[in-house]
């Protein structure tokens, strides 16, 4: 991330334009509930600059890419709401903005679209409000607003990121570690036609779990991290299995039970719900997408099922331009 992004709070010069490239993320990756996230090479790109406010308008947006109509909305816009709220809390002027947004992240599919938008809003507030926050502080503020760190930490750091929130008298902090930078595996996202709100998906989960289910997930999460750290694709069929959230989300994510049995078949290393769903994430061998995609559509009994081929990504990029 650019070291020039946060300027001293007393600095009065109007900040110049800023560009943010924020990757999609798939949380949990099977057993790593609320603690593991995988960065995906589909990005939310935001170019922002201070702009005149015709008629008192604080925001103008030009949007392209996936869900462009939703990204172009100036009302209930998560990026701008986060930006404005942070500046108001800091008693800073809410600088009117002109945004150019290009979105590749499926919205409402469990691919981290809200985490990317929150992080964008935090960075815009830090830049145009001259808050002087470092990247760690920006990440922690976005995590606080998201409610858990898995998507945000993976969006910031990239690859497979494991994260936790540590609470002490000085306040909450996020501790995170990343691995899997050298893994050659490719990713497929199977996207159903109907989205699912994270709040609804979370409401499906029980309040308590058996010890055996918790232990099984601890074992598989440790195996998952080892698989990415060592590049052991042979471990993923078991390592991506879950007992804490996927069984309870099957009904709301009907694609999941149809595709889970594909794990371990030729070319398919592992299968899991992407975040809270309803999209399904498949980790595959390099060069196997062409042969795997027809099997996914056959298993789903949907020849028109959208399948996005992508890869594991590095973390967020923040730069100045203009």
N, C-alpha and C positions, 0 to 999 in steps of 0.2 A: 504494500500500500504506500501511497505517496506520503512522504514525511512533511510535505507542504500543506497537507489538507487542513490541519487544525492550527490556526494562528492564535496568538495571544489574545485574551478577552478584551484588552484595552485597545487593540489595533482597530483603527477606524476606516481604513481603506476598503472600498467595496470589493469583496472577493470576486474573482473571475469565474468563468465557467468550469464545471466539474463533470467528469464522466465516470460512471459506475458500471461495472460488469459483474453481475451477481449470479452464480450458478444455481440451477435447480438442485434439490436435495431429496433423497429418499430416507426417511427416518426409520428406525428400528432394525431394518435389514433382517427381519425375522425376529430373533430373540432379544435384541438389544433395546427393549422398550424404554422410550424417553431418554436414552443414553447414547445411542449409536446413530450416526447419520452418514450417508454416502453422497458426495458431490457428483453431479451429473452434468455432462457437457451440453446443457440447454440453458440459456442465459436470459436474464432480465437486464437489458442495457438501458441506462438512463443518462441522458445528457441534459444538464440543467444550467441555466444562467439567470441572473437577475434580469427582470424585464419590467417595462412600464405596466401599470395596472389600469387599463382603460375601464372607466366606469367603476373603479374600486375593485375590479376583479383581481384576485390574488394568484390565480393559477390558469395557465393555458397549457394544453397538452396536444402534441401531435403523436399519434400512436400507430405502429405497424406491427405485423406479426400475428401470433396466435391470440385469440380473444381481444383483438385490437379495439373493438367497440367498448368492452369493459375497461380496458386500460386507459381509454380516452376520457372516461367520465371524470368530471371535476368535483362532483358531489360524492360523498362517502368513498373518497379515494384514500386508501390506507397509507400510501406514500406521503401524501400531503397532510393528512390528519396527524400522522406521527411527527412530521416536520413542524407543523404549527403548534402542536401540543408541547413539544420540547422547548421551542422558543418562548412560548408564553410562560411556561414554568420557570424558565431562566430569566424572565423579564427582558427579553430581547425583542427587537423589532422583527415582525414577520415579513421578510422581504418577498415581494411578489416574484413568482418564478415562471419561466417558460421551460417546459419539459419536452424533450424528444425521447419517446419510449419505444423500444423494440423488444417485444416479448416472445420468447420461445417456450416458456414454462406452461404446461397445462394447468389451468386454474380449477380448483375444487377436486383434484384427482389424487392428492396425497404426494405431491411432488415439490413441496416447499415454496409455493408461490407467496404465501403470506410472510414467511421468514425473509424472503428476498425483498419484499415490499417494505417490511419493517426496517430492515437493515438499510435500505435506500433512504427511507425517511430520516433515520438517525444520522447517516452521513451527510445528508443535505442540511440538517439542522446544525451539525457540528461545523460544516464548512461556511454556510452563509451567516450563521449566528456567531461564528468565530469563538466557539466554546472551548477550543484547545484540548479536546479529548484525543487520546491515543487510540489505536485500533482495538486494544483490549477493552477500554471503557466503552467504545461504540458497540462491541460485541455484547458486553454485559448488559447494556441498556436495551438492546434488541431482544436478548434472552429474557430479560425481566418482563418485557411487554408480551413476548410469545408465551411465557409461562413455563417453558422448559427449554433446555439448551440444545437439544439434538440437531434440529434443522439449522438453527442460526450458526452454531459452532462449525458445522460441516460446510455451510455456505462461506464462512469467513476463511477457514483453514484448508478446505478441500479434501479430496480423497476419502478414506474411511476415518472418521473422527469420532472418538469416544470422549464424552464430556460429562461433567457433574457440577452442581452448584454447591459451594462450600459456604456455610453460614458461620460467621463469627462476630464478635462485638463491633468490629469495624464495618460490618455490612456483608452482603452476599458477594461472592466472586465466582467466576467460572474457571474451572481447571479442565483443560482439554489436551488431548494428544492425537496425533495423526499418523497413519501408516498406509501402506498400499500404494505408494507413489510409483512403483515399478511394475505393478501387476498389468499384464497384457489383456486381461479379460475385457469383453465388450458387454454392453447392456442393451436389453430390450425392455420397452415399456408397453404393456398391453393396456389400452385405454378404452374403457366402456363408454357408451354414449351418455350416461347419466352420472353427474357428479355427486359427491357426498360431503356434507359439512363436517369438519373435524369435531365440532361439538356434539353432533349426533352420533358419530362413530365412537367418541369417548364415552357417551352415555350408555353404550351397550356393554361396557366392561363391568365385571363384578367388583364388589367392595373388598372381597377377600379371596385368597388363593390357597390351595393346599401346599404343604411343604414340598411334596414331590414335584409339583409343577414349577415352583420357584427354583428348586435345585436343578431341574432339567434346563431351565432357561439360563441359569448361571453357568452351567457346564457348556452350553451351546454358545453363549456369548463369548466366553473365553476361547472356545474353538474358532469362532468367527474372526476374532481379532488375530489369532495365530495364523489362520488361513490367509488373511490379507497381508500380514507382516512377512510371511514366508513364501507367498505366492503359491500356496497349495490349493489349487482348484479342486482337487479330489476330496477336500474336507467340506466343501460348501453344501453338498446335498444334506448332510446332517447339521452342519453349523448354522444353516439358515432356517431350521425348524423352530417352531415357537408354540408355547402353551398359554401365554398370558394375554394375548390380544387377538390373534388370528382366529382361533376357534369361535370367539364370540362375535366376530364381525362377518362371518360367512354369509349370513342371510342378507346383510346390507351390501355385501361385496360378492355377488354370485359368480364372478369370474374366478375368484380365488380357489374354490374347491375344484374347479374344472382344470386349473393349470398346475396346482401343487403336485399332482402325480407325475408331471413331466420332469421333475428334478432328478438328475442322475441319468437321464436318457442321453443318447449321443449328442454332444454339442451343448447340452444344457447342464450347467454346473450347479445352479441353485435357483430356487423360486421363493418369493415372499411377497406379501402385500407391501405396496409402496406407501410408507407412512401409515395414515389411518385409512387409506384406500380412497376410491375403489380401484385405482390402477394397480396392476401387478408388475413387479420388477423381476426380470429374469437375467441372471448373470450367465453369459455364454462364452464358449471358446471363440477366439478370433477366427474370422472367416466362415462362421457357421450360420450367420443370420439368414442367408438365403434359403437354407434347408430347414431351419428351425421355424421360421415364420409360418409356413403352411401347416406345420404340426400344431402350432398354437391356435390357429384359426379352426383347425379341425377339432381340437379338443374343446374349444369354446362353442363349437357348432355355429360359428359366425364368420362366413367368408369375407365379410366387409369390416371385420374388427380392425380398428386402427392400431398399428404397431409401429412404434418409433424406435429406430436404431440409433444408439448413441454410445457414449463411453464414460469412463470415470474422469472427473475433472479436477483441476487445481482450484484454489480458493478465489475469493473476491478480489477484484482489481479496482483500485481507486486512483484516478489520475486527473491532473489539471490540463486544460486545453484552451485554445483560443488565443 
